[in-house]
Amino acid sequence: MDTPEAADKNNSKQQTPQRRQIFPTAIEGGGRKHYGFVKNTSSSSESGAGAGNKYRVEAGDCGTTTVDQLEASWILAQMENPEAETRWYYKYFLGRVHHYHIGGDANKETFVVATCLDMEEKAGSSSKNSDEFTLRCLLFRKTGCLRLALRVKGERPVPIKMILQSFSIQAVKHPKSVTCPTFQKELLVLENQEGSMNFKFGVLYCKQEQVDDDEFFSNETGSPEFETFTELLGDKVELMGFTRYRGGLDVRTGTTGTHSIYTKFQGHQVMFHVSTMLPFSKQNKQQLERKRHLGNDIVMILFYDGDELPEVQPSVIKSHFNHIFAVVCYSKKEEAYKMHVYSDRNVPLFSPALPSPAVFSKDKAQLFRSLLLVKLINGEKACYQSATFREKRQRTLNELLNGFDDQYGESHSKLSDMVKVDITKSVKRRHKYASEFIRFGQELKSHEVLKGDGDDTTTEEVTTDESQMWEPCHFMAFPGTIDFADQVGDNLIVHSDDGTFLLDGVSRRLILEKSVVVRQMIVCEEHNVFLFVGAKFVYCMQLSALLQPNRTAVTRTELKSSRIEATKGASVIAVCRGCNIMLRLAVGIGRRLQMFVWKTPSTNKLNPDAPFDGPEGFLELESIGIQETPISMLLVDHHQVQSYQHNKLILSYRNVYDVVDEHTHDLERLFENPSGSMVTAPIVGHYEEDKVELLVTYNNTTRFKDISPLYGVGRKEIVFHWSCMPHSIVSKFPYVIALSTDTIEIRLYINGTVVKNLSMRDVKLLSAKRDMFFLSSSPPNNGDICELPGKGQTVSHVYYM
């Protein structure tokens, strides 16, 4: 084992890493209430009382992100539910031997489970995990498709019951294994119901003085500014003989015009239904041919002439299908595009949020185009989750699943409790079946590519390298393993078998010797306090003094003066968040909670010369009796309330979460995991002004529980279904991140859509205070970074995002 000094010497050639923030849009205390800064439109007397309130408008008039910041914050224009992350059946199953089972759940609804062992992707790299592989599972129900990657041992059979329990499904009808290769076509149809790879958007030209849709649709030609705008959207293509995605336009007889606007964007084909390019009829005042196409587009662009955007009433567009309107104008005075977005109130919020102000100068036209296209695509995807489309889709999926059960449930199935790698026992029959299975799947995949619904990585333009953008930053290599850590400034304090160290990205320095027992630690930077749970007591030390470069490591004999005497027998601690309130400490001691408060207000300065009260600085408050010792605790406070009467303590046990009121000492059950489920991640708190939500995780599911007594009726409970079994959850608004052993999955907080999946080995969360620090055995892609010496020695890589 090399010494810390040797580690410093070997790292001395490295440069201090330049900080790169992966989550530049994280908003302190942000939430759905602020995201996109939307408001309801005013009602219109012309359209009937309350007609205008059917829509909400996002104008970017009270946001915090400017256009320049948006240009730097590439993450703001991130595609939601990208097909690379959601089309698992097409990507991982087709062309490979896999298994499917049909069954029924407790609600007598049919489900289909598809499983595929990914022999190319090993789950882990160490010798103890060398025989583990990734089993990809898909669960098709009428409510949609759920994805899950499980770690399994080699080629051992996996009980289908275990897979269903991982999805929190209780099967009533015994699942039957389907052995028909053509069933692959049916599952591909099911997956395609989730959404399309291609999109069609309406573009309607409006003059400033026009007020109703008959006038809009009667414009034969557009202004020069409108023509420039359509050129920005895409290429003008001739429809006759057009072989790409046509969006319902006639490419044989010319009945829908001679030309249209088409583009390819991030692998998607987009056809625009431009009103002035569709046939115009002088005899038909309503222009039904034009309305037939634009009226059936879920998303529409309204381009207005003039320097300012008018107050739009989307209800004047008489269509039950249009749900989102992007209202755009080009100001010749400012030489800039301006945009507002109107959405049906039943459509969930979607990204990206508009900058403030939503004004894009002429030299940022390409940025405006990218933002607009991502907003339109994400908007259409969000529409499918609204009541109108969701109910239709559920009826379709339910009919398909019931049909599969009738068609394949008897004649092409057999009872099976296990998912096996080999479908048939006979070697000859196995190879024959596998060959037929793979051939049929590859034909389906080829057909998808030919019709334009398959993989298409060739994009029109690439402004950023997405893989590099999401690439975690390598902080430094550490010899050995790290048990836990906490962030201080831009650095990290970590505990390992060799002691407690300060990592600065280049070197490590021992601050607590190996003999000092540390079972949990918390850095309270705003109060200059370092807390840790030792063998018997909780210890309190001055953080700034501990971080002094010339200070020697603290030994076990020096600890006595730092222990809080009233904490004998402590097993777990929790502190309140933030720096604008008094520091409160909760200590779990057997079957009671001992509360403390730090008597010195926050200083926000790490001054080693400042007076420090030590353990006597914690004033002992009340003691609260509980039923058993919790595994972990979360101290929930309301920072706008200057008393303890609204503070709560969340206690986590094996499968149960309890809430303790700090003022009344009342205890109530917050949540109990469903039967057969297991806790996979500690509970996490998310704050939004005076509202508090808890993220409770079991199996692959995270539930948002609103416990705020001040906020009144909370939002409808949101449930995330991850594609992994997370061991840690991180809330970084507007994102929620799940970390599993070999995956980092990033979703949007506002609607739960997937943004990105990162594959890394042996992932372990270290700290999520400001940056998200985590551990992985995956070496960095940068070959210039030196690894620490030591033959046969484990090297852990610390990353941050």
Steps between C-alpha positions, in 0.01 A plus 500: 500500500658831399503787748310826460832673440578260218160566352563874511834456328357289222220750446722808511535505122127535453335835451215606726192398304290778353150486645229425246143501624291225345174629648520874423121535509462379859281753681520526878155433636358467149197295410204448273358828626783691332608278214426675172334786695160422351172674570143452387374707212225750565150402400356637180145626480495426130578137553271454795561528872806311611596395148832678525580329828523172316861591421808605690764725349876492540644837406836497676411838655600415857768235461861502614681361193610735222552408135877517548477264796275275296763481228756385756250274675467239228309281746200735480426378147519132591259261331255329735454124478758471219443188294853380574391466864140381454489272193644204686318231306627630168849568634574201727248226416440483125755278330580313824346199670279619782197385700148624557226409744129587499308526829237690694534726805280554805276737298442226240695698244726324252873568503795380293852467638792482256851411624834495324837405649761746381806276470708789367442726801643372826364656817820588681870453448646358817566130542204456733271632226668335203218248457219758518315622194224748421149362452287755319129480577200667339153504655218588260170602660210714387655793687816475290841335501737476797870418464735342751858372490577233761829338597492122476752223558637348182249286313296388799122495451322802646155458662239700310344574840816683605490714185135589559572589864777730381229680299276492811251278311300227673405245236166322546481324166798267472743641238541286192813494288432576131717303258396654168770703315236712322390639837793740460292695250222546756739631765651743251149634437455542876825694534414722203181603684726690741565762233636564154851560375356753252294814552271733305445858613268765364628847403226764469572849366303778676487870426503737795144629449343157443296350787342167394613179335308561175713807443821317597435214260403737216847654467624392155861606556718598792718802565877497431556449875274195493686355201831552684353326803390193301848483344641495854272210594618267223548434131242570234436163334295396197220269608461307176698179541624595849625180668559611861244564773211685334280580803177409320569714194430372150825408321335335197228720352577846642167558674674655804721744314829479317747578779537489876759553775686193630794451736692240697575590861683281754401185312136605452333574169273804517247608235343844532148566376548860383166672444616711205641194322178300519234544225295822520137517386330831428160329508557346845511774764591255777790345303408150615791337315745704703306449823489127434877478544580773753188426703621143553847602616548473875754784497476815289717807441316832462725752325384860541617798299608795710756605759307378803309184582128556549302347786378184334182306573579148369131412521439698178665204322199269485658159541469234768839361402729804537644504854816714475559828316843658462434866419791663316571838346804670350565855612662698220561780748703279735608249234399216729254211532255499788304202626222402741367147547134426572408153628178329591483489880455122492842458336778438756779756525784436258848634434693704409394808696508820296774751583422842644428687286409251224664720235760357260714737297560430134849365566349240737248372247641145508472492881139616465435227244644227724305621801178521297533152350583337833210686661260381227617137513494487880161669494348238273641224719347671804162516324486121489489509882197732508159354578377521140780295347575285804151352512502424128842339524402290801194369317717409201764330713238313700339365182839396361604323821170316533529398136849365561371299794224349287730431204820386671392419856394144421631370167855638513571498873592278791504538877838627615627630834849581375670716240767278344784581268428189291139485387498137395680197644595331173826634357386460138161647571657783700726605214218471248268707717765761576587533131136552405447738794801716411420502128145623556619769744767627262246525219273709723790726590594549135141585416494766774814660356360501145177673600692764699415386854834337580833635617613810318805652660566734209373840609471819304751682713693427817564807714619311809635157576226364724709214630769742616243736646361231729842350573561506878807698605784297646594650837789273594606139558506363854694192615264256666128537559295787645225429753326841500578868444373857521580812299673810636547784253625342178674225694392172655552345843499120470526213745675175412665208677823704513344801675316818410645712220452838334500471120562814293497344154877461485619363833364351819586600856431296813291697752378222732727207569402142430448434872212751508173312453261684265158348427332811355612857437336830405669823390313815615700751302274799575557454874867395482411164659617146422288225659556127501367194681779312672506169684273629782455876472434778249803726459504870411811665354583839346493445125736784404765385747474144370558621143817697577778378263766465769283327758593145593239226496279473808571194712266295713641644822414856391130429457379515858473879502288490185228257603145604584445330835123467470534282189636179652373200304430704184453304178370753246480879467322756280520878469270760351573650160595854400695783658221750576378310805652373823684172465296219654633153569302179553681203652358147499585327830328167534124561517517873542595809304703767674462848351767774511536853364828681420499827695711697251332638185634423155819687405552375143875530566754229573723704730738290714564799729132559575370401846372142507287358779575136423255235621367744762362705211218249461217573740302198606128514420223246543526121481244319283409136554472273194415133442838378373838625381473638144738405221514860380334835575401813314439828682238702311469870572309792354747781450228767484373407846692630803378235746526125545128430484509399133822297508488127435737206532475220247614165637593222258477135599530187290168534317326777689528880524366692802452874555565655840372849578778684684253727677235249618714183487214330315605206283311386191563257218609681183539205267527124506650323205273261308525131584806338346670835435830602645650837584774578252589866573491736800217751515574841345340840566414755232413856604290749303446821696274390790423164343689181581493180299664174595635259241427149628664219301441125493588251226517713182231745617529847652191668645472869580326549835384854584525551878486881515237624746524855364452439131145369522397244240812374327539399141382161387749238613759433233657157461830438322575153365874477446661263253740390775487400868641818659698497822508883518273785387617859448274805451667771288217710367388477225641146506464191716790255470497131587828318558518123477802270501566551130271783386437870559150586380393864467134607481314829505342582834198672345369199305726198556619470141839341433777737394811284506637162611870467574665158529780479757628216717465469878335839551468628859369840611738696723339843537224705338523822700587730207678293239413133475814303591501128440738206486553262208746232398476626139821683408470845341499534123786748531812286462723779635378453856752296701378213712650453843766229535472179696509153358168324544360804678140608447469845346172686541419785264316800642279690254273799531209641300 
